[in-house]
Each structure stands twice: as structure tokens, then as C-alpha cells.
Amino acid sequence: MARLTLECVSKRYGKIEAVRGVSLDVADGEFVVLVGPSGCGKSTLLRMIAGLEEITTGELRIDDVRANEIGAADRGLAMVFQSYALYPHMTIYRNMAFGLENARMPRDEIARRVERAARMLRLEAYLDRRPGALSGGQRQRAAIGRAIVRDPKAFLFDEPLSNLDAELRVAMRKELSALHAELGRTMIYVTHDQVEAMTLASRIVVLQSGRIEQVGTPLELYNHPANVFVAGFIGSPRMNILETRIAARSESRFTLGLGETAVVIDGQPPSSNEAIQLGVRPEHVRVVAPGAGDFNASVEHCEHLGAHTLIHATVNGRPITALQEGQASARRGERVGLLLRREALHFFGADGEALTGWRGRTR
């Protein structure tokens, strides 16, 4: 296993700064997921860890040894790519064994390692086949097997499931979790899919524009997002964000106005006329009869998902989504009441940063 430490790591391509002063400590045996939108720098950061990209400034340490100048082949890390990168003319056995053969490892040790990896990944029946004869999921397992046989200090995954269909992605997520539990190795995983991040990670690193926005466990990020960006990125469907302003204030509390509703906040009021952004997740919005909720809304669209229904509505022209249990029905233009779950409200300042230390209740 390996501990990896990044200190103020940056990457520049000419005048473009793809990664900006990232500091991160990955403990032995952790499963850390780097997540963010396209172009946020997550794959570049992973490639710098792997040694496939040079670090412009900052330092990478592997087990407390500076690794900036160590070549990719000598870092003791194994990378699994999105494209599988299997040799099409070789059998799966040869694909998995090829790197070990080049390292002149004894044949019996190569066979032992390949057979062990194949058994873990349920590939024993496919070792004599070529990649073209395998499904996408089997090819991805073969690519992971090629990494396992190297017995690396840590595994690096660059969006390995993005080429698979939805059903295979779910199955492979389970297999990766089981693999991590069995091997106990450090894993760093890149994805733009927040569902993968939530289901796989010990800790999630949320990136935007080359910077870290927040680091924490999946539930820490879900329950306590540091800012509006993290709140909108973690959770599916994304959190509703409603812009409001202070309608009334006293020494120890203030009231936010949002059309027909008022949200009372216990705490020191911010400066005069500062905008407040109210966040509430769709699963914490309940659809009730008009007049029975915190405010009324107009239905725009209804998505039936079987076990759940997504109701998209507007409040004074502002969009809001409610996730309802079961097969609810609502017609376009219908007026409904929306009731917010009291303990599940989030508050953000005009700068998008979370406002902490306050309790919100609607009236």
C-alpha cells in the first residue's frame, strides 16, 4: 500500500493553468475519488500522480519520498484507462502477463499472478480469448487484471466505466468496491459521474477550474456542502437553489423573503441587503395541496421514474424540483403547494459559500 501526498501542485500549459495549487493527503488503503465537470483538471492531476505529466510547481510524495523526478515505470503505481488499452492481437492471458514478461519475471510466478487476478475478476474462462471476443465489461476487467498482476502500491483509474452501458456500470461499481475490500490497496479514481463518486469513495475530492472545492466523505459532502457548486454537483437530482433577500432582521435572527414564504434564521444577521441563497434538495420538498405548504408553485413538467416521480415547477418564475415517492401525477400548469423539510435547509451567502451555525425553519 502507499500514502500519497500532494503539496501545492500546479500544472501549466503555456498560459493555461489546468491545476492550481492542489494539496491533498491520501492515506494507505483509501479509495479517493476525484470528481468534477469536464475540464476541471481531475484527469491531469491523476496523470501527474502517475508520472505521465510533469508537475509544473509543487511536490508529489509517495510514502514520504519525493516522486517528481521518478519515472512513471518506477513509481510502483498502476493505471487503468478509459479505453482499456488492450493489445488486440494478444490473448487476455498475454495481455495480463506482457508487462511481467518484459520485466523478466519467472514464468511460474507470472502464471500464479495471472491466475490469481483472473480468479478475482471471474476471467478464468476467457484467458485464451482475444479482446475482440469479450464484452465491454469483460475487457475492462481484463484491463484491471493487467494492473493487479503488477502488485502495485496504488491503483489509478481514469474514468474506467464511462464506455459501459448503465447496467454494466452498476455491476462494475460493485466489483470495484469488492476488489478494494479484498486487496486493501490505495485507489485514486477519476470520474465526472457523482453517483460513481458517492457509491465508491472513502473520500471525495470535488474539483472546479483546477482547484479543490471540498474534500470529505460522501455523506459529509451531501449533508454539509461547503458552497453552492458542491451543493449542486453532489446529489441527484441536483439541489434547488433559490435566491432570496433579507426581509426583516433583529439582533439574533433574520427573515428571508421568497414570494409568499418567509424563512427565519437563528444567528447573527449578515450585512445589510446581502443576498441569501436558500438550498433544498428535491427529496426534501413535499408536494401538497395548494395553500397547505410553505408556498404555491406552478407545475411545468412531470417525469415518471416508476418508484419515484420528479415534479418540475416554478415559484415566482424560479425553477424548483420535487422528488416524490411512488407514481404521483401532476398536469402542466397545475397549482400545487410545496412544503420544505425543516431540518434539511441549506443557506449560502452572495459569494456562494455556506453560511454555518444557523438553523432554518419555514413559517
Summary of the structure (lengths in Angstrom):
residues: 363
radius of gyration: 24.7
end to end distance: 53.2
largest distance: 78.1
contacts: 1160
relative contact order: 0.12
helix: 27%
strand: 37%
